[in-house]
Amino acid sequence: MPENTTRLFEEVCQHARRTAVMASINELLGWDERTQLPSAGAEHRADQSTLLAGLIHQRWVDEKFGGQIEELSASLEAEGGQSPFSSSTSIDAGKSCSTKKGTVPDAAVVVRRLKRQRDKKVKLPQTLVEELARTAVMGQQAWQEARRNDDFPAFQPLLERTVELKREQAEALGYPQCPYDALLDEFEPEELTANVGPVLEKLREELVPLVTSIQQSGRQPDCSVLHRKFPVEVQDRFAREAAAAIGFDFNRGRLDVTTHPFCCGLGPNDCRITTRFYEDFFNAAFFGVLHEAGHGLYEQGLPVEQYGLPSGEFVSLGIHESQSRLWENLVGRSRAFWTHFYPRAQENFPVALGDVSPDDFFFAVSEVRPSLIRVEADEATYNLHILVRFELERALLDGDLQAADLPGAWNEKYQRYLGITPPNDREGVLQDVHWSAGLIGYFPTYSLGNLYAAQFFAQAESETGNLAEPFAEGDFRPLLDWLREKIHRHGQRYTAAELVERVTGRGLSAAPLVEHLHTKMGPLYGL
Ligand code: ZN
């Protein structure tokens, strides 16, 4: 192994790690902005964040860094794609953990992913980057105003401009098959529209009749029990207990309150999650915390010593979402979970739940009901909300749909897939921030998360035996250990498609999610 190659790789890793530290400072500013910042401080915060974002971008496009990556990449290729560093080579500058198994970064993985990320940043002209950023700010302002006034035409010109710029972005980045590939790639690297599209279509074909038969069932849950009085401080305590029980490490993370819940990994031992509390609704905080803690478990399971390198980072938004959905729905909305937690829930909320049977409570938290608002949707109908957006944003990008016709197309699809028509655009096409912020290609990652979650969970069950038994005892370790081993510790060693294939033995598939929903909802709704 040539010594100069080793040195070069060390330098590249150090550069990448420092860039990651800088990016984490910006993340911390973002966390503070959403949880603590006084409103008058917003302008100065924007200055701070913009300055840092610029410095981070400079580090990425730095020519020396680029040259080093190219050189390493060429020497890796000469080695036939094999890493020139054997696993016994102590290449990692992080001395603290260099003897632990798996701590040597795989040079082939690191260089390939860094090169890919950097190439994308270099390809975008500075003028386009600035125009995208400016349009996103103006777009969000226009959207907020339009939503408030239920006035889609006021938002339409900004949407048209955004779509135009996203087309330019796709052309600048290049794509394997269609422009949408380039946008999807921003969130789901190396995934293809031609791969995702048919699977989501299959999911829709299965879900629409399932949801219809659930609607027509004479058996429906009484969800009013979830809207009784749940004191906020007790909700907070109970949600923390559940997050800790599934494995969220509060020594390496925290939970705070925000309007829009999120999870952010600020560094190897600092993962922040947030939630919101409603005194008259149980689900929002409890399942919200399980969801964000699921994201947090992934962050806390990434290899600490690979921090700042692709080998220490999450694969894609879809894989990240698979972890949150898995804990929120497949674990948190399972009967076994509530076998353990319902007696505790009744102790914590004696007034609200004292007279509610475990079966009635379980049916209520498992409710499937078509609704207008995506973020409030249940585990079955949620994907239909995504399908609507996925189909419409592709049509917009391809020019098959004009922005002016979007509200009509939106309402028509809601009627067709969910059986309901929004009474206005505020509860329809104007409900999400994404398009106004330039996030086209983002929506499918939510459904990919649901699909991957069901695939992973089915595989975990078949490999570990019966997960329901330990769950009913309050023991979630067997599942977490499995996820750590199969998914978390690999960082970006594999693409999402490679990972799911490797872990489950098959590619992206709608079957396990459909199967899960039939198995669960069939007995509940008497189908
Ligand atoms: Zn999420």
Boltz pocket constraint, residues with backbone or C-beta under 6 A from the ligand:
constraints:
  - pocket:
      binder: B
      contacts: [[A, 291], [A, 295], [A, 320], [A, 321], [A, 324]]
      max_distance: 6.0
